[in-house]
């Protein structure tokens, strides 16, 4: 896979916000990116069960409002909202924890479409240790996979382990972790804690920790 890590890192806008969810302190990790495609094609890529594995992971279940899904080797949950070619929302249930994911798509200008994903979770000791990069880097890697798929739908999906241990992959993961630390600092997190969390996140995704 030939790509420029810095170019893809610069394509993403990241945000961290602190709020309440169901009366409890929570964090919202958000990322936005623009794609050179049509609204119809982007929506199909992120909702069609046959296309999702080509850039993300195999997904089983009923991919309709009210249905339940399961990502192979990862989270499952319920699809709680869906407006075609506009947005969908789902619960993200993993290891006994429940969080929430919302995705919106929209037309920006001729030939370009925007996508925003927000992952909201209750604050926990896990957050204190590894910060927003825990989910942010993972979704950013998915966003990279989606961008590569949109650019060349016939290309095979890159091997995740090979990517994480390659020079470009390590540059991408480290850069993403550092960018999420900056987003956390901008949201009010103490700088030293944010950078320490970023180091742990990068080590996890590169297989060093």
Residue pairs with C-beta under 8 A, 6 or more apart in sequence:
1 148
1 158
1 163
1 168
3 144
3 148
3 168
5 168
5 169
5 171
5 172
5 175
6 171
6 175
8 144
8 147
8 172
9 172
9 175
9 176
9 179
11 33
11 34
11 147
12 31
12 32
12 33
12 140
12 143
12 179
13 31
13 32
13 33
14 29
14 30
14 31
14 136
14 140
14 179
14 180
14 182
14 183
15 28
15 29
15 30
15 31
15 183
15 187
16 27
16 28
16 29
16 30
16 132
16 180
16 183
16 184
16 186
16 187
16 189
17 27
17 28
17 30
17 187
18 25
18 26
18 27
18 28
18 123
18 187
18 188
19 26
19 27
19 28
19 120
20 26
21 100
21 120
21 122
22 122
24 122
24 123
25 122
25 123
26 120
26 121
26 122
26 123
27 120
27 121
27 123
27 127
27 132
28 118
28 119
28 120
29 118
29 119
29 120
29 121
29 132
29 135
29 136
29 139
29 180
30 116
30 117
30 118
30 119
31 116
31 117
31 136
31 139
31 140
31 143
32 114
32 115
32 116
32 117
33 114
33 115
33 143
33 147
34 108
34 112
34 113
34 114
34 115
35 42
35 112
35 113
35 114
35 115
35 146
35 147
35 150
36 111
36 112
36 150
36 151
37 111
37 112
37 113
37 150
38 111
38 113
39 85
39 105
39 106
39 107
39 113
40 85
41 150
42 105
42 113
42 115
42 150
43 84
43 85
43 105
44 51
45 51
45 52
45 55
45 146
45 149
45 150
46 52
46 103
46 105
46 115
46 146
47 63
47 88
49 59
49 60
49 63
51 149
52 58
52 59
53 59
53 157
54 149
54 153
54 157
55 142
55 145
55 146
55 148
55 149
55 157
56 71
56 142
56 145
56 146
57 71
57 72
57 73
57 74
58 71
58 72
59 69
59 70
59 71
59 72
60 69
60 70
60 72
61 67
61 68
61 69
61 70
61 76
62 68
62 69
62 79
63 69
63 79
64 79
64 82
65 79
65 80
65 81
65 82
66 78
66 79
67 78
67 79
68 76
68 77
68 78
68 79
69 76
69 77
69 78
69 79
69 90
70 76
74 94
75 92
75 93
75 94
76 93
76 94
77 90
77 91
77 92
77 93
77 98
78 90
78 91
79 88
79 89
79 90
80 89
80 90
80 91
81 87
81 88
81 89
81 90
81 102
82 88
82 89
85 105
86 104
86 105
86 106
87 102
87 103
87 104
87 105
88 102
88 103
89 100
89 101
89 102
89 103
90 100
90 101
91 98
91 99
91 100
91 101
92 98
92 99
92 100
92 101
92 119
93 99
97 121
97 122
97 124
99 119
99 120
99 121
99 122
99 135
100 119
100 120
100 121
101 117
101 118
101 119
101 120
102 117
102 118
102 120
103 115
103 116
103 117
104 115
104 116
105 113
105 114
105 115
105 116
106 113
106 114
107 113
107 114
108 114
115 143
115 146
117 139
117 143
119 135
119 136
119 139
121 127
121 135
126 134
127 134
128 193
128 197
129 197
129 200
130 197
130 200
130 201
130 204
131 180
131 181
131 184
131 189
131 193
131 194
131 197
131 198
131 201
132 180
132 183
132 184
133 176
133 177
133 180
133 181
133 197
133 198
133 201
133 202
134 201
134 204
136 176
136 180
136 183
137 173
137 176
137 177
137 180
137 201
137 202
137 205
138 205
140 176
141 160
141 163
141 172
141 173
141 176
141 205
144 172
145 157
145 158
148 155
148 158
149 155
149 157
161 207
162 169
163 169
164 170
164 173
164 205
164 206
164 207
165 206
165 207
169 206
170 206
173 202
173 205
173 206
174 202
174 206
177 198
177 199
177 201
177 202
177 205
178 195
178 198
178 202
180 198
180 201
181 194
181 195
181 197
181 198
182 194
184 194
184 197
185 191
185 194
200 209
202 208
203 209
